[in-house]
Amino acid sequence: MRTTGSVDEVRELVGSARRNRLRVGCVPTMGALHSGHTSLIQQAVADCGFVVVTLFVNAPQFDNPDDFQRYPRRREEDLATCRTLDVDLVFAPDEHTVYSPDEQTFVDVGRLGQVLEGQHRPGHFQGVATVVVKILNITTPDSAYFGQKDFQQQLVIRRLCQDLHLPIDIITCPTIRDNDGLALSSRNVLLDPKQRDTATALSRVLGLTRHQWHNGTTDLPQLRRFLTDQLEAVPDLELDYATIVDTSHLEETTLADKPLVALVAATVGHVRLIDNLPLDNLTRDNNHPTNHEP
């Protein structure tokens, strides 16, 4: 496994892999790797002959400077994980490599970046979209891998690849959860035991909401009220939003014949958490094939 912070070296190694007719996969991460990340890496290794993992904590996507400072950083552990998983190349640049001092160009992803997370974290998706375009331009993969836990993020990235004609398949892999149902996140280590128990309400209430859907509750405004009321009743959980939207445009609808996803965001202690659950069991193949879907 090679590790580098050099853009030129990444391009040289990826170019060599492509000359050897190897499919190139990229797994962009901010490090502090957990089982959710390893599932993405394992899928990339299964799909591709040459896999790049990126480790970069991207300051512009943090609307709260304290959150950026608290974000876990475990470079040596991350490199050991990548080595164990047979990653070919780790790109771990410093901030000045990714952002020049006189940076002037940013990516605006429009409405998809302004709702839900974008509404509660102004500028977040501009930061996400800008760094993802940079990483994809540096690594030039055939496929890039993202987790369903960040549902809005993978949709934003899928859209920007479509709009900017980036010839990259965006592969969205299932959310990985701990035994208590909590969706894996690098921020989970910041929760104390009591806060963690509170945080499990997110997945529990999402599951109850999907159960009602499967049992015939198709009144979506009623189902949204149930989702919100259940979470607002949880002590020590500060709810940002809880809603059910269509999976393509993140719009609330009253039509029960569209693919739908329930999305929630809340703060427990000083840790902000997000989670989601499609109301129907959508597989990777029929829900997230490539960036070319409408």
BALOBA-1460 file (C-alpha; in Angstrom, 3 decimals):
// residues 294
<rec num="1" residu="m" x="0.000" y="0.000" z="0.000"/>
<rec num="2" residu="r" x="1.263" y="3.479" z="-0.914"/>
<rec num="3" residu="t" x="0.471" y="6.580" z="1.132"/>
<rec num="4" residu="t" x="0.946" y="10.055" z="-0.262"/>
<rec num="5" residu="g" x="-0.164" y="13.639" z="0.076"/>
<rec num="6" residu="s" x="0.941" y="14.502" z="-3.460"/>
<rec num="7" residu="v" x="-1.579" y="15.147" z="-6.230"/>
<rec num="8" residu="d" x="1.013" y="14.345" z="-8.896"/>
<rec num="9" residu="e" x="1.867" y="11.000" z="-7.316"/>
<rec num="10" residu="v" x="-1.801" y="10.029" z="-7.096"/>
<rec num="11" residu="r" x="-2.293" y="10.820" z="-10.772"/>
<rec num="12" residu="e" x="0.836" y="8.895" z="-11.715"/>
<rec num="13" residu="l" x="-0.227" y="5.784" z="-9.779"/>
<rec num="14" residu="v" x="-3.833" y="5.912" z="-10.996"/>
<rec num="15" residu="g" x="-2.599" y="6.388" z="-14.563"/>
<rec num="16" residu="s" x="-0.370" y="3.338" z="-14.222"/>
<rec num="17" residu="a" x="-3.295" y="1.281" z="-12.930"/>
<rec num="18" residu="r" x="-5.447" y="2.369" z="-15.827"/>
<rec num="19" residu="r" x="-2.733" y="1.524" z="-18.349"/>
<rec num="20" residu="n" x="-2.846" y="-1.967" z="-16.808"/>
<rec num="21" residu="r" x="-6.566" y="-2.000" z="-17.575"/>
<rec num="22" residu="l" x="-7.574" y="-1.945" z="-13.900"/>
<rec num="23" residu="r" x="-10.870" y="-0.425" z="-12.827"/>
<rec num="24" residu="v" x="-10.223" y="2.380" z="-10.328"/>
<rec num="25" residu="g" x="-12.382" y="2.881" z="-7.247"/>
<rec num="26" residu="c" x="-12.258" y="5.757" z="-4.770"/>
<rec num="27" residu="v" x="-13.602" y="5.902" z="-1.209"/>
<rec num="28" residu="p" x="-13.523" y="9.533" z="0.014"/>
<rec num="29" residu="t" x="-13.465" y="9.784" z="3.826"/>
<rec num="30" residu="m" x="-12.583" y="12.198" z="6.599"/>
<rec num="31" residu="g" x="-10.792" y="9.431" z="8.460"/>
<rec num="32" residu="a" x="-11.607" y="8.031" z="11.911"/>
<rec num="33" residu="l" x="-12.585" y="4.914" z="9.995"/>
<rec num="34" residu="h" x="-15.247" y="2.604" z="11.412"/>
<rec num="35" residu="s" x="-17.167" y="-0.411" z="10.123"/>
<rec num="36" residu="g" x="-19.312" y="1.787" z="7.904"/>
<rec num="37" residu="h" x="-16.203" y="2.992" z="6.100"/>
<rec num="38" residu="t" x="-14.728" y="-0.495" z="5.936"/>
<rec num="39" residu="s" x="-17.900" y="-1.751" z="4.242"/>
<rec num="40" residu="l" x="-17.405" y="0.879" z="1.528"/>
<rec num="41" residu="i" x="-13.754" y="-0.070" z="1.126"/>
<rec num="42" residu="q" x="-14.600" y="-3.777" z="0.954"/>
<rec num="43" residu="q" x="-17.159" y="-3.097" z="-1.770"/>
<rec num="44" residu="a" x="-14.640" y="-1.019" z="-3.712"/>
<rec num="45" residu="v" x="-12.016" y="-3.774" z="-3.426"/>
<rec num="46" residu="a" x="-14.578" y="-6.312" z="-4.648"/>
<rec num="47" residu="d" x="-15.539" y="-4.136" z="-7.633"/>
<rec num="48" residu="c" x="-12.201" y="-2.654" z="-8.668"/>
<rec num="49" residu="g" x="-8.624" y="-3.671" z="-9.375"/>
<rec num="50" residu="f" x="-7.133" y="-0.493" z="-7.887"/>
<rec num="51" residu="v" x="-8.631" y="1.241" z="-4.831"/>
<rec num="52" residu="v" x="-7.836" y="4.721" z="-3.506"/>
<rec num="53" residu="v" x="-8.989" y="5.808" z="-0.036"/>
<rec num="54" residu="t" x="-8.763" y="9.492" z="0.808"/>
<rec num="55" residu="l" x="-8.269" y="10.798" z="4.363"/>
<rec num="56" residu="f" x="-9.008" y="14.504" z="4.689"/>
<rec num="57" residu="v" x="-10.990" y="16.408" z="7.333"/>
<rec num="58" residu="n" x="-12.622" y="19.114" z="5.231"/>
<rec num="59" residu="a" x="-12.975" y="22.327" z="7.231"/>
<rec num="60" residu="p" x="-15.333" y="24.204" z="4.826"/>
<rec num="61" residu="q" x="-18.147" y="21.687" z="5.344"/>
<rec num="62" residu="f" x="-18.224" y="22.350" z="9.110"/>
<rec num="63" residu="d" x="-20.583" y="25.184" z="9.989"/>
<rec num="64" residu="n" x="-19.393" y="24.953" z="13.612"/>
<rec num="65" residu="p" x="-15.633" y="25.463" z="14.205"/>
<rec num="66" residu="d" x="-15.855" y="23.534" z="17.497"/>
<rec num="67" residu="d" x="-17.277" y="20.526" z="15.633"/>
<rec num="68" residu="f" x="-14.306" y="20.663" z="13.255"/>
<rec num="69" residu="q" x="-11.853" y="20.740" z="16.160"/>
<rec num="70" residu="r" x="-13.595" y="17.857" z="17.956"/>
<rec num="71" residu="y" x="-13.768" y="15.650" z="14.890"/>
<rec num="72" residu="p" x="-11.720" y="12.484" z="15.660"/>
<rec num="73" residu="r" x="-8.378" y="12.135" z="13.908"/>
<rec num="74" residu="r" x="-6.673" y="8.721" z="13.979"/>
<rec num="75" residu="r" x="-4.284" y="8.649" z="11.037"/>
<rec num="76" residu="e" x="-2.125" y="5.702" z="12.096"/>
<rec num="77" residu="e" x="-5.131" y="3.532" z="12.957"/>
<rec num="78" residu="d" x="-6.752" y="4.505" z="9.643"/>
<rec num="79" residu="l" x="-3.654" y="3.556" z="7.677"/>
<rec num="80" residu="a" x="-3.498" y="0.197" z="9.475"/>
<rec num="81" residu="t" x="-7.154" y="-0.434" z="8.592"/>
<rec num="82" residu="c" x="-6.559" y="0.411" z="4.935"/>
<rec num="83" residu="r" x="-3.537" y="-1.881" z="4.847"/>
<rec num="84" residu="t" x="-5.577" y="-4.754" z="6.300"/>
<rec num="85" residu="l" x="-8.297" y="-4.227" z="3.678"/>
<rec num="86" residu="d" x="-5.846" y="-4.379" z="0.744"/>
<rec num="87" residu="v" x="-6.214" y="-0.738" z="-0.270"/>
<rec num="88" residu="d" x="-3.710" y="0.143" z="-2.986"/>
<rec num="89" residu="l" x="-3.301" y="3.859" z="-2.340"/>
<rec num="90" residu="v" x="-4.143" y="6.242" z="0.491"/>
<rec num="91" residu="f" x="-4.302" y="9.923" z="-0.430"/>
<rec num="92" residu="a" x="-3.884" y="11.953" z="2.774"/>
<rec num="93" residu="p" x="-3.233" y="15.553" z="1.716"/>
<rec num="94" residu="d" x="-2.766" y="18.567" z="3.949"/>
<rec num="95" residu="e" x="-5.093" y="21.551" z="3.778"/>
<rec num="96" residu="h" x="-2.803" y="23.624" z="1.534"/>
<rec num="97" residu="t" x="-2.676" y="20.832" z="-1.046"/>
<rec num="98" residu="v" x="-6.462" y="20.767" z="-1.325"/>
<rec num="99" residu="y" x="-7.105" y="24.508" z="-0.967"/>
<rec num="100" residu="s" x="-4.738" y="27.129" z="-2.307"/>
<rec num="101" residu="p" x="-4.394" y="30.304" z="-0.188"/>
<rec num="102" residu="d" x="-6.206" y="32.398" z="-2.817"/>
<rec num="103" residu="e" x="-9.000" y="29.871" z="-3.482"/>
<rec num="104" residu="q" x="-11.847" y="31.488" z="-5.442"/>
<rec num="105" residu="t" x="-13.862" y="28.635" z="-6.990"/>
<rec num="106" residu="f" x="-16.623" y="26.776" z="-5.172"/>
<rec num="107" residu="v" x="-19.418" y="24.411" z="-6.219"/>
<rec num="108" residu="d" x="-23.033" y="25.492" z="-5.644"/>
<rec num="109" residu="v" x="-25.357" y="22.495" z="-5.868"/>
<rec num="110" residu="g" x="-28.622" y="24.467" z="-5.869"/>
<rec num="111" residu="r" x="-31.814" y="23.445" z="-4.112"/>
<rec num="112" residu="l" x="-30.609" y="19.966" z="-3.094"/>
<rec num="113" residu="g" x="-27.943" y="21.635" z="-0.991"/>
<rec num="114" residu="q" x="-30.286" y="24.174" z="0.600"/>
<rec num="115" residu="v" x="-32.917" y="21.934" z="2.219"/>
<rec num="116" residu="l" x="-32.733" y="19.734" z="5.334"/>
<rec num="117" residu="e" x="-29.015" y="19.596" z="6.228"/>
<rec num="118" residu="g" x="-28.364" y="22.613" z="4.014"/>
<rec num="119" residu="q" x="-31.015" y="24.657" z="5.804"/>
<rec num="120" residu="h" x="-29.661" y="23.798" z="9.242"/>
<rec num="121" residu="r" x="-25.988" y="23.975" z="8.249"/>
<rec num="122" residu="p" x="-25.587" y="26.894" z="5.810"/>
<rec num="123" residu="g" x="-22.683" y="26.379" z="3.423"/>
<rec num="124" residu="h" x="-22.282" y="22.719" z="4.373"/>
<rec num="125" residu="f" x="-23.012" y="21.271" z="0.953"/>
<rec num="126" residu="q" x="-20.961" y="23.892" z="-0.842"/>
<rec num="127" residu="g" x="-18.046" y="22.624" z="1.240"/>
<rec num="128" residu="v" x="-18.934" y="18.984" z="0.559"/>
<rec num="129" residu="a" x="-19.466" y="19.441" z="-3.161"/>
<rec num="130" residu="t" x="-16.305" y="21.483" z="-3.636"/>
<rec num="131" residu="v" x="-14.021" y="19.000" z="-1.897"/>
<rec num="132" residu="v" x="-15.655" y="16.002" z="-3.598"/>
<rec num="133" residu="v" x="-15.146" y="17.527" z="-7.041"/>
<rec num="134" residu="k" x="-11.515" y="18.164" z="-6.131"/>
<rec num="135" residu="i" x="-11.000" y="14.593" z="-4.890"/>
<rec num="136" residu="l" x="-12.707" y="13.076" z="-7.920"/>
<rec num="137" residu="n" x="-10.646" y="15.253" z="-10.268"/>
<rec num="138" residu="i" x="-7.435" y="14.215" z="-8.499"/>
<rec num="139" residu="t" x="-8.186" y="10.489" z="-8.274"/>
<rec num="140" residu="t" x="-10.208" y="10.193" z="-11.541"/>
<rec num="141" residu="p" x="-11.948" y="6.959" z="-10.481"/>
<rec num="142" residu="d" x="-14.371" y="4.844" z="-12.464"/>
<rec num="143" residu="s" x="-16.488" y="4.426" z="-9.312"/>
<rec num="144" residu="a" x="-16.761" y="6.327" z="-6.030"/>
<rec num="145" residu="y" x="-18.350" y="4.888" z="-2.900"/>
<rec num="146" residu="f" x="-20.560" y="6.641" z="-0.331"/>
<rec num="147" residu="g" x="-22.778" y="5.493" z="2.534"/>
<rec num="148" residu="q" x="-26.571" y="5.619" z="2.616"/>
<rec num="149" residu="k" x="-26.404" y="7.068" z="6.155"/>
<rec num="150" residu="d" x="-25.542" y="10.395" z="4.537"/>
<rec num="151" residu="f" x="-28.531" y="10.112" z="2.203"/>
<rec num="152" residu="q" x="-28.704" y="13.752" z="1.179"/>
<rec num="153" residu="q" x="-24.951" y="13.889" z="0.625"/>
<rec num="154" residu="q" x="-24.899" y="10.936" z="-1.769"/>
<rec num="155" residu="l" x="-27.826" y="12.450" z="-3.679"/>
<rec num="156" residu="v" x="-26.045" y="15.814" z="-3.940"/>
<rec num="157" residu="i" x="-22.897" y="14.104" z="-5.201"/>
<rec num="158" residu="r" x="-24.867" y="12.028" z="-7.690"/>
<rec num="159" residu="r" x="-26.479" y="15.216" z="-8.992"/>
<rec num="160" residu="l" x="-23.243" y="17.164" z="-9.320"/>
<rec num="161" residu="c" x="-21.655" y="14.311" z="-11.289"/>
<rec num="162" residu="q" x="-24.650" y="14.325" z="-13.609"/>
<rec num="163" residu="d" x="-24.707" y="18.116" z="-14.029"/>
<rec num="164" residu="l" x="-20.933" y="18.463" z="-14.496"/>
<rec num="165" residu="h" x="-20.685" y="15.414" z="-16.791"/>
<rec num="166" residu="l" x="-18.219" y="13.619" z="-14.554"/>
<rec num="167" residu="p" x="-17.938" y="10.063" z="-15.961"/>
<rec num="168" residu="i" x="-18.032" y="8.390" z="-12.537"/>
<rec num="169" residu="d" x="-20.418" y="5.800" z="-11.163"/>
<rec num="170" residu="i" x="-21.608" y="6.843" z="-7.704"/>
<rec num="171" residu="i" x="-22.209" y="3.709" z="-5.650"/>
<rec num="172" residu="t" x="-24.262" y="4.070" z="-2.466"/>
<rec num="173" residu="c" x="-23.784" y="1.278" z="0.070"/>
<rec num="174" residu="p" x="-26.150" y="0.372" z="2.939"/>
<rec num="175" residu="t" x="-26.009" y="2.026" z="6.344"/>
<rec num="176" residu="i" x="-24.046" y="-0.021" z="8.881"/>
<rec num="177" residu="r" x="-25.427" y="-0.070" z="12.437"/>
<rec num="178" residu="d" x="-24.200" y="-1.134" z="15.842"/>
<rec num="179" residu="n" x="-26.056" y="-3.825" z="17.769"/>
<rec num="180" residu="d" x="-28.170" y="-1.155" z="19.507"/>
<rec num="181" residu="g" x="-29.317" y="0.207" z="16.124"/>
<rec num="182" residu="l" x="-27.248" y="3.392" z="16.175"/>
<rec num="183" residu="a" x="-25.962" y="4.219" z="12.691"/>
<rec num="184" residu="l" x="-22.168" y="4.150" z="12.699"/>
<rec num="185" residu="s" x="-20.553" y="7.578" z="12.638"/>
<rec num="186" residu="s" x="-17.125" y="8.863" z="13.546"/>
<rec num="187" residu="r" x="-18.889" y="11.227" z="15.955"/>
<rec num="188" residu="n" x="-20.364" y="8.369" z="18.019"/>
<rec num="189" residu="v" x="-17.171" y="8.158" z="20.094"/>
<rec num="190" residu="l" x="-18.022" y="11.620" z="21.463"/>
<rec num="191" residu="l" x="-21.208" y="10.295" z="23.140"/>
<rec num="192" residu="d" x="-21.109" y="9.233" z="26.775"/>
<rec num="193" residu="p" x="-23.122" y="6.076" z="27.690"/>
<rec num="194" residu="k" x="-26.284" y="8.002" z="28.646"/>
<rec num="195" residu="q" x="-26.136" y="10.134" z="25.501"/>
<rec num="196" residu="r" x="-25.601" y="7.061" z="23.365"/>
<rec num="197" residu="d" x="-28.712" y="5.462" z="24.840"/>
<rec num="198" residu="t" x="-30.653" y="8.631" z="23.997"/>
<rec num="199" residu="a" x="-29.261" y="8.632" z="20.451"/>
<rec num="200" residu="t" x="-30.621" y="5.152" z="19.734"/>
<rec num="201" residu="a" x="-34.090" y="6.740" z="19.662"/>
<rec num="202" residu="l" x="-33.315" y="7.905" z="16.115"/>
<rec num="203" residu="s" x="-33.115" y="4.414" z="14.641"/>
<rec num="204" residu="r" x="-35.868" y="3.078" z="16.925"/>
<rec num="205" residu="v" x="-38.408" y="5.707" z="15.846"/>
<rec num="206" residu="l" x="-37.406" y="5.377" z="12.192"/>
<rec num="207" residu="g" x="-38.082" y="1.649" z="12.488"/>
<rec num="208" residu="l" x="-41.483" y="2.274" z="14.095"/>
<rec num="209" residu="t" x="-42.346" y="4.690" z="11.287"/>
<rec num="210" residu="r" x="-41.455" y="2.167" z="8.604"/>
<rec num="211" residu="h" x="-43.437" y="-0.499" z="10.503"/>
<rec num="212" residu="q" x="-46.534" y="1.710" z="10.358"/>
<rec num="213" residu="w" x="-45.961" y="2.237" z="6.631"/>
<rec num="214" residu="h" x="-45.714" y="-1.491" z="6.011"/>
<rec num="215" residu="n" x="-48.887" y="-2.022" z="8.055"/>
<rec num="216" residu="g" x="-50.876" y="0.197" z="5.725"/>
<rec num="217" residu="t" x="-50.497" y="3.762" z="7.050"/>
<rec num="218" residu="t" x="-50.226" y="5.660" z="3.764"/>
<rec num="219" residu="d" x="-51.334" y="9.072" z="5.075"/>
<rec num="220" residu="l" x="-47.931" y="10.751" z="4.778"/>
<rec num="221" residu="p" x="-48.752" y="13.934" z="6.754"/>
<rec num="222" residu="q" x="-49.954" y="11.689" z="9.584"/>
<rec num="223" residu="l" x="-46.819" y="9.573" z="9.359"/>
<rec num="224" residu="r" x="-44.610" y="12.681" z="9.430"/>
<rec num="225" residu="r" x="-46.421" y="13.894" z="12.563"/>
<rec num="226" residu="f" x="-45.865" y="10.507" z="14.195"/>
<rec num="227" residu="l" x="-42.146" y="10.610" z="13.383"/>
<rec num="228" residu="t" x="-41.763" y="14.155" z="14.712"/>
<rec num="229" residu="d" x="-43.911" y="13.684" z="17.824"/>
<rec num="230" residu="q" x="-42.090" y="10.514" z="18.850"/>
<rec num="231" residu="l" x="-38.674" y="12.150" z="18.627"/>
<rec num="232" residu="e" x="-39.736" y="15.422" z="20.249"/>
<rec num="233" residu="a" x="-40.880" y="13.369" z="23.240"/>
<rec num="234" residu="v" x="-37.379" y="11.931" z="23.835"/>
<rec num="235" residu="p" x="-35.685" y="13.681" z="26.796"/>
<rec num="236" residu="d" x="-32.282" y="15.278" z="26.126"/>
<rec num="237" residu="l" x="-32.696" y="14.984" z="22.354"/>
<rec num="238" residu="e" x="-32.867" y="18.282" z="20.458"/>
<rec num="239" residu="l" x="-34.583" y="17.643" z="17.133"/>
<rec num="240" residu="d" x="-33.562" y="19.624" z="14.037"/>
<rec num="241" residu="y" x="-35.915" y="17.929" z="11.604"/>
<rec num="242" residu="a" x="-37.829" y="14.730" z="10.997"/>
<rec num="243" residu="t" x="-39.585" y="14.215" z="7.697"/>
<rec num="244" residu="i" x="-40.480" y="11.830" z="4.900"/>
<rec num="245" residu="v" x="-39.529" y="12.848" z="1.359"/>
<rec num="246" residu="d" x="-39.158" y="11.342" z="-2.084"/>
<rec num="247" residu="t" x="-35.771" y="9.752" z="-2.691"/>
<rec num="248" residu="s" x="-34.936" y="11.725" z="-5.853"/>
<rec num="249" residu="h" x="-35.659" y="15.357" z="-4.989"/>
<rec num="250" residu="l" x="-36.034" y="15.358" z="-1.180"/>
<rec num="251" residu="e" x="-39.484" y="16.916" z="-1.473"/>
<rec num="252" residu="e" x="-42.365" y="16.238" z="0.875"/>
<rec num="253" residu="t" x="-45.216" y="14.647" z="-1.020"/>
<rec num="254" residu="t" x="-48.652" y="13.238" z="-0.322"/>
<rec num="255" residu="l" x="-48.248" y="10.593" z="-3.021"/>
<rec num="256" residu="a" x="-47.665" y="7.140" z="-1.552"/>
<rec num="257" residu="d" x="-46.622" y="5.568" z="-4.862"/>
<rec num="258" residu="k" x="-43.151" y="7.171" z="-4.963"/>
<rec num="259" residu="p" x="-39.971" y="5.758" z="-3.399"/>
<rec num="260" residu="l" x="-39.782" y="7.473" z="-0.008"/>
<rec num="261" residu="v" x="-37.190" y="7.909" z="2.724"/>
<rec num="262" residu="a" x="-37.589" y="9.076" z="6.325"/>
<rec num="263" residu="l" x="-34.815" y="11.483" z="7.372"/>
<rec num="264" residu="v" x="-33.955" y="12.766" z="10.835"/>
<rec num="265" residu="a" x="-31.326" y="15.003" z="12.417"/>
<rec num="266" residu="a" x="-30.875" y="15.776" z="16.114"/>
<rec num="267" residu="t" x="-28.318" y="16.868" z="18.672"/>
<rec num="268" residu="v" x="-27.562" y="14.827" z="21.776"/>
<rec num="269" residu="g" x="-25.275" y="16.644" z="24.193"/>
<rec num="270" residu="h" x="-23.012" y="18.554" z="21.818"/>
<rec num="271" residu="v" x="-23.020" y="15.805" z="19.158"/>
<rec num="272" residu="r" x="-25.139" y="16.249" z="16.054"/>
<rec num="273" residu="l" x="-26.393" y="13.014" z="14.485"/>
<rec num="274" residu="i" x="-28.295" y="12.145" z="11.321"/>
<rec num="275" residu="d" x="-30.042" y="8.964" z="10.237"/>
<rec num="276" residu="n" x="-32.516" y="7.772" z="7.640"/>
<rec num="277" residu="l" x="-34.520" y="4.754" z="6.592"/>
<rec num="278" residu="p" x="-36.141" y="4.091" z="3.203"/>
<rec num="279" residu="l" x="-39.766" y="3.151" z="3.729"/>
<rec num="280" residu="d" x="-39.362" y="0.322" z="1.234"/>
<rec num="281" residu="n" x="-36.416" y="-2.032" z="1.085"/>
<rec num="282" residu="l" x="-34.465" y="-0.536" z="-1.804"/>
<rec num="283" residu="t" x="-31.490" y="-2.547" z="-3.036"/>
<rec num="284" residu="r" x="-28.210" y="-1.140" z="-4.225"/>
<rec num="285" residu="d" x="-28.898" y="-2.333" z="-7.764"/>
<rec num="286" residu="n" x="-32.339" y="-0.777" z="-8.268"/>
<rec num="287" residu="n" x="-31.870" y="2.335" z="-6.168"/>
<rec num="288" residu="h" x="-28.329" y="3.555" z="-6.699"/>
<rec num="289" residu="p" x="-26.895" y="2.186" z="-9.932"/>
<rec num="290" residu="t" x="-24.948" y="5.113" z="-11.415"/>
<rec num="291" residu="n" x="-24.844" y="8.873" z="-11.562"/>
<rec num="292" residu="h" x="-26.889" y="8.849" z="-14.773"/>
<rec num="293" residu="e" x="-30.322" y="8.350" z="-13.219"/>
<rec num="294" residu="p" x="-32.696" y="11.370" z="-13.322"/>
